C-alpha cells in the first residue's frame, strides 16, 4: 500500500497474492507479471489490475457479477419530473420482471461510464432537457450499445435529435400513446429491436452510414 515503484522494472515479477493499493507507478515497466500460484503461469501487464484479473478467472461469483452487468444491464435516460418519472419507474419495473438490471439515471454526473457496461440504452426523449447532452456523449463513441429512443404520442423530437439518425445503432423512436401501451409493447418494440442491432454491431464498425 502506497509503495513507491516509480521507474521500477517489474518485468516477470511474481505478483500472486499481492495486495496493491495506491501504488506510485510513474515510469514503471510492467510486463509479464505472473498472477498465478502453482497453476500454469498467467501473465498481465498491470499490477493494479492483477488482483481483479485473477478473481475474474478463478472466482465464479465475480464472473457471475460481470456476466450479469454486461448481459443484463439496461441504462434508462429521461426527465425526472413527476409525470416523466412515473413512466421511467414503470419501465424499470417491467425490465426487472424480464430479468434485466435496469439503471435509472439522473444527471448529476455524466452517464457515459454506465452506458459502456449496458446491453442497451432506453432514452425517453419526450420534453428532453439533459438527454441531448448525454446522447452526444454516448452515441458517437459506443457503437456496441444500441439506443432505443421513446417519444410520447403528440410530442415532437427535439431539434438536434435528427443528428443521431446517422448512427446505425440508434433505432427509430418508438412513439407510445401511454405508459400502459409502452409496457405492453416493451418486448416487441424495445427489447427485440435493440437486441437485433446489438447482434449486428460487430460488422458495423464505429462510423455512421448516412441518414435514414
Secondary structure, DSSP 4 states (H G I P E B T S, - for coil): ---B-TT-B-TT-B-TT----S-B-TT-B--SEE--SSSSP-EES-HHHHHHHHHHHH-HHHHHHHHHHHHHEEEEE---SHHHHHHHHHHHHHHHHTT-EEEEE-SSS-SHHHHHT-SEEEEE-TT-SSHHHHHHHHTTT-TTSEEEEEEETT----GGGGGGGGSTTBPPPEEESSHHHHHHTHIIIIIHHHHHHHHHGGGT-SS-----
